[in-house]
């Protein structure tokens, strides 16, 4: 676990307090983690996610693949 000192303005502190109360978090640290996770889900593109990069690298390693159908292609991608 990483610890950080965070300087918040009055408005940001109020927003965290509201999130903490609304979702029943024990402290503001849990509220900050919640906000970060929501941001990740909503705004980060899949291309930036580590699982996506891993899949792409696995596909790049496979050369000369020939697929008989779209189902064959899907199965190949899901294995990575």
Backbone as CSV, one residue per row, in Angstrom:
resi,resn,N_x,N_y,N_z,CA_x,CA_y,CA_z,C_x,C_y,C_z
1,UNK,0.852,-1.173,0.000,0.000,0.000,0.000,0.897,1.235,0.000
2,UNK,0.547,2.181,-0.831,1.271,3.437,-0.922,0.517,4.481,-0.115
3,UNK,1.264,5.283,0.620,0.646,6.363,1.376,1.044,7.681,0.740
4,UNK,0.134,8.636,0.737,0.402,9.941,0.141,-0.273,11.029,0.955
5,UNK,0.377,12.166,0.988,-0.236,13.340,1.594,-0.880,14.108,0.449
6,UNK,-2.162,14.391,0.582,-2.916,15.038,-0.483,-3.457,16.359,0.034
7,UNK,-3.198,17.420,-0.708,-3.745,18.732,-0.356,-5.029,18.940,-1.152
8,UNK,-6.119,19.135,-0.432,-7.417,19.321,-1.062,-7.955,20.710,-0.747
9,UNK,-8.658,21.249,-1.696,-9.363,22.501,-1.443,-10.618,22.220,-0.647
10,UNK,-11.279,23.275,-0.224,-12.488,23.127,0.590,-13.588,22.389,-0.175
11,UNK,-13.763,22.741,-1.439,-14.798,22.105,-2.261,-14.510,20.613,-2.440
12,UNK,-13.262,20.277,-2.783,-12.886,18.871,-2.997,-13.077,18.057,-1.722
13,UNK,-12.766,18.676,-0.579,-12.949,17.988,0.705,-14.427,17.715,0.950
14,UNK,-15.285,18.669,0.623,-16.734,18.463,0.785,-17.245,17.356,-0.115
15,UNK,-16.753,17.331,-1.355,-17.178,16.282,-2.285,-16.777,14.916,-1.748
16,UNK,-15.539,14.779,-1.267,-15.107,13.493,-0.698,-15.947,13.105,0.516
17,UNK,-16.288,14.071,1.328,-17.123,13.796,2.506,-18.495,13.286,2.070
18,UNK,-19.056,13.878,1.024,-20.357,13.433,0.518,-20.254,12.013,-0.032
19,UNK,-19.205,11.734,-0.815,-19.012,10.382,-1.363,-18.836,9.384,-0.233
20,UNK,-18.057,9.755,0.769,-17.822,8.882,1.925,-19.146,8.535,2.600
21,UNK,-19.988,9.517,2.813,-21.277,9.277,3.471,-22.253,8.519,2.583
22,UNK,-22.311,8.885,1.310,-23.274,8.273,0.402,-23.024,6.784,0.220
23,UNK,-21.749,6.386,0.132,-21.424,4.989,-0.121,-21.001,4.238,1.140
24,UNK,-21.032,4.900,2.291,-20.762,4.241,3.564,-19.310,3.850,3.785
25,UNK,-18.391,4.651,3.262,-16.975,4.354,3.474,-16.553,4.758,4.875
26,UNK,-15.533,4.073,5.392,-15.063,4.347,6.749,-14.222,5.616,6.818
27,UNK,-13.499,5.901,5.737,-12.636,7.079,5.733,-12.531,7.660,4.327
28,UNK,-11.867,8.803,4.237,-11.743,9.473,2.952,-10.795,8.730,2.007
29,UNK,-9.918,7.947,2.548,-9.023,7.146,1.706,-9.835,6.179,0.846
30,UNK,-10.830,5.542,1.433,-11.704,4.646,0.671,-12.490,5.424,-0.382
31,UNK,-12.896,6.643,-0.049,-13.626,7.479,-1.008,-12.730,7.851,-2.180
32,UNK,-11.473,8.186,-1.918,-10.532,8.515,-2.986,-10.306,7.306,-3.884
33,UNK,-10.123,6.130,-3.288,-9.947,4.909,-4.082,-11.162,4.640,-4.964
34,UNK,-12.341,4.880,-4.433,-13.579,4.708,-5.196,-13.607,5.640,-6.406
35,UNK,-13.265,6.901,-6.189,-13.268,7.885,-7.275,-12.256,7.485,-8.351
36,UNK,-11.081,7.045,-7.939,-10.050,6.622,-8.898,-10.534,5.427,-9.708
37,UNK,-11.135,4.445,-9.056,-11.640,3.270,-9.770,-12.752,3.640,-10.744
38,UNK,-13.635,4.548,-10.349,-14.704,5.002,-11.242,-14.117,5.710,-12.456
39,UNK,-13.097,6.524,-12.240,-12.452,7.223,-13.341,-11.847,6.218,-14.314
40,UNK,-11.194,5.202,-13.766,-10.585,4.157,-14.601,-11.641,3.480,-15.464
41,UNK,-12.752,3.104,-14.875,-13.819,2.411,-15.601,-14.457,3.297,-16.667
42,UNK,-14.646,4.567,-16.349,-15.401,5.461,-17.221,-14.568,6.111,-18.314
43,UNK,-13.325,6.492,-18.008,-12.611,7.372,-18.909,-11.359,6.797,-19.562
44,UNK,-10.686,5.867,-18.926,-9.471,5.327,-19.539,-9.839,4.402,-20.683
45,UNK,-9.158,4.526,-21.765,-9.424,3.693,-22.927,-8.893,2.288,-22.673
46,UNK,-9.520,1.279,-23.278,-9.043,-0.092,-23.089,-7.590,-0.270,-23.524
47,UNK,-7.144,0.528,-24.480,-5.768,0.406,-24.953,-4.761,0.719,-23.856
48,UNK,-5.179,1.412,-22.821,-4.263,1.761,-21.740,-4.250,0.722,-20.628
49,UNK,-5.168,-0.196,-20.659,-5.245,-1.200,-19.598,-4.228,-2.309,-19.829
50,UNK,-3.552,-2.757,-18.769,-2.507,-3.773,-18.907,-2.991,-5.078,-19.539
51,UNK,-4.236,-5.494,-19.245,-4.730,-6.748,-19.825,-4.825,-6.642,-21.343
52,UNK,-5.205,-5.474,-21.817,-5.352,-5.259,-23.254,-3.987,-5.306,-23.941
53,UNK,-3.000,-4.670,-23.334,-1.645,-4.670,-23.891,-1.107,-6.096,-23.940
54,UNK,-1.380,-6.888,-22.905,-0.924,-8.279,-22.865,-1.547,-9.081,-24.014
55,UNK,-2.839,-8.882,-24.254,-3.510,-9.579,-25.353,-2.898,-9.204,-26.690
56,UNK,-2.632,-7.911,-26.874,-2.048,-7.466,-28.139,-0.666,-8.066,-28.369
57,UNK,0.144,-8.124,-27.325,1.487,-8.707,-27.459,1.398,-10.180,-27.830
58,UNK,0.453,-10.894,-27.230,0.272,-12.309,-27.552,-0.144,-12.512,-28.994
59,UNK,-0.995,-11.630,-29.491,-1.444,-11.727,-30.880,-0.300,-11.422,-31.832
60,UNK,0.514,-10.431,-31.490,1.638,-10.064,-32.354,2.652,-11.201,-32.480
61,UNK,2.813,-11.996,-31.434,3.775,-13.110,-31.456,3.337,-14.198,-32.431
62,UNK,2.047,-14.335,-32.633,1.525,-15.373,-33.512,1.525,-14.845,-34.949
63,UNK,2.366,-15.430,-35.775,2.436,-14.987,-37.160,1.873,-16.055,-38.078
64,UNK,1.353,-15.639,-39.188,0.859,-16.570,-40.193,-0.385,-17.332,-39.784
65,UNK,-1.220,-16.724,-38.972,-2.440,-17.401,-38.546,-3.457,-17.412,-39.689
66,UNK,-4.079,-18.531,-39.883,-5.150,-18.634,-40.876,-6.400,-19.121,-40.168
67,UNK,-7.452,-18.392,-40.363,-8.700,-18.711,-39.694,-9.738,-19.145,-40.720
68,UNK,-10.449,-20.190,-40.368,-11.499,-20.695,-41.248,-12.812,-19.958,-41.025
69,UNK,-12.956,-19.397,-39.816,-14.192,-18.691,-39.508,-13.921,-17.630,-38.451
70,UNK,-14.910,-16.784,-38.221,-14.808,-15.767,-37.189,-14.705,-16.411,-35.806
71,UNK,-15.356,-17.544,-35.627,-15.283,-18.276,-34.353,-13.863,-18.727,-34.044
72,UNK,-13.126,-19.182,-35.080,-11.731,-19.565,-34.885,-10.900,-18.368,-34.435
73,UNK,-11.143,-17.222,-35.047,-10.430,-16.009,-34.668,-10.735,-15.628,-33.229
74,UNK,-12.007,-15.677,-32.840,-12.396,-15.350,-31.458,-11.720,-16.269,-30.446
75,UNK,-11.741,-17.572,-30.723,-11.112,-18.526,-29.796,-9.627,-18.240,-29.662
76,UNK,-8.978,-17.889,-30.744,-7.558,-17.586,-30.716,-7.274,-16.352,-29.873
77,UNK,-8.092,-15.318,-30.016,-7.908,-14.091,-29.258,-8.168,-14.316,-27.775
78,UNK,-9.178,-15.100,-27.431,-9.543,-15.329,-26.035,-8.508,-16.169,-25.298
79,UNK,-7.680,-16.918,-26.002,-6.636,-17.714,-25.347,-5.522,-16.848,-24.805
80,UNK,-5.308,-15.664,-25.383,-4.194,-14.806,-25.010,-4.435,-14.156,-23.703
